Amino acid sequence: MNRILSAFLIGGLFGLGIVIAGMANPAKVLNFFDLAGTWDPSLAFVMGGGLAVAFVGYRLVFGRQARPVLEPAFDLPKQRRIDAELVGGAAVFGVGWGIAGFCPGGAVPALGLGYSETVVFLAAMVAGIVVGRALRSRIPAFAPALRRPEPVAADAS
């Protein structure tokens, strides 16, 4: 129960931050991508702030703790190389974000703000996940991607 509660609280804090920063508004996000028109640099500041907080947080946690508070080990990916699946997934994410103005992190809090496009976006996102998983299970080349990576201990460096 502690894990569910902590996930709920952290997700709520993240969603609140997204809403306060205005990133749940698809028009604000799309204006960031409109360099020749109504460009709005605020998304860059939100991303920079998030990176700064994450950098400090990771350094503090991995430098002082051997394991998370509510888990037996840190769940870090073993694979560190950039492959076609990673690049393809990032490209699909970026194209979808640029077209819709939503990413999954911003779309969920936007549900509460009354943007009708959010429901369509989330339905398309869920459909994409279902199709992706179906393809992975039917195409042998994608079979290794189905295996969940084993957790590894955090490197204290």
N, C-alpha and C positions, 0 to 999 in steps of 0.2 A: 504494500500500500504506500510506503514511503516513496518508492520510485514513481508511482503514478502521480502522487501529490506533487513531488518535485518537478516532474515533467510538465504537469499542468501549470504550476507557478512560473516556471521558466518560460514556457510557451506563452503564457499570458503577459509576462513582462516584455518578451520580444514583440508580441503583437501590439502592446501599448506603445512601445517605442516606434514601431512602424507607423502607427496612426498619428502619434505626436509629430513625427518627422514629416508627415504628409505623403509618405511613400505608398499608402493604400489607395491614393488617388491616381488612377491610370493616366490622367492628363498631365500630372506633374512629372511622372516617370517618362512619358513620351516626349515631353518638352526637353528633357535632358538629351534625348537622341536627335533632336531637331537643331543641328548646329547652324544651319543657315536661316532659321526663322526665330522662333520664340524660345531660344536656348535658356535652360534653367540649370545652373551648376549645383543646385542643392543636393542632388543625388550623390555627387562626388564627395561632398562633405559628410554625408551620412555614411557612405562606404568607408571613407577614411577614418571616421570616428569608430566605426565597428571594427576595422582592422587594428586600430591602436588598442582598443579595449581587449580584443582577442589576443593580440601579441603579448600584452602584459599578463593577462590571465593565464595563458598557456605557460609562460615562463614561471609564474608563481606556482601553479599547480604541479607541473612536471618537475620543478626543481625541489619541491618539498614533500610530495606525496608519492608513495609507491603504488597506490591504487586509489580509485575513486571512493567516495564515502559510501555509496549505496550499491556498488558492484564489486566483484572479486578482482577485476582487472580492467585497465583501459582498453577500449575497443578501437584500436588503431589499425588502419589497413596495412597489410604486409607488402602489397604491390606498390612500388614507388615509381614505376616507369609510366610514361605517357603513351597510351595505346590508342588505337582507332576508336574503340568504344568510348573512351573518355573524351576524346576530341569531338566525336559525333554527338555525344550527349550534351556537351557544352555548347556546340553549335545549335542544336535543336532548342536548348534552353534559351540561348541568346536571341534566336530568331523569334521564338514564341513571346519572349519578353518585349522585344522591339515591336512586334505586331499588336499585341494585346495591351501592353502597359502593365501587365501583372506578372509577378513571379509567385510561386507557391507561398512564400513567406509573406507577401503583401496581399495576396488574394483572400486568405482565410480571415484576417482582420477586416478586410473590405466588405465581407458579407454583412457585417453589422452596420455598415455605413450606407447601405441601400443602393449600391451600384448594381444595376440589373445585369451588366456584362459579367459580373463576378460568377454568377451561377453557371453561365455558359462556359466561361473559362475553366472553372473547376470540373464541370462535367467532361469537357474535352481533355483535361489533364488526367482525370481518372480513366477515361477511355484509352488514352495513350499508354498509361501504365498497364492496363489489362492487355492491350495489343502487344506491347513490348514483352511482357512476361509470357504470353502465348507463343510469340515468335522464338523466344529463348528456349522454351521447352520443346519446340518442334524442329529447330534448326541445330544440327550437331555442333556447328562452329560456335554457337552461343552457350553451349552446355557449361563450360568452365565459369561463365559469368553467373550461373545460378548458385554456385557454392558461396556461402557467406564466409568471409575471411575470418580466421581464428584471431581472437584478441591477443595482442602482444603487450608485454610490459613496457611502460613508458621509459624512454631514454632520458636519463637525468641530466644530460648535457645541455 
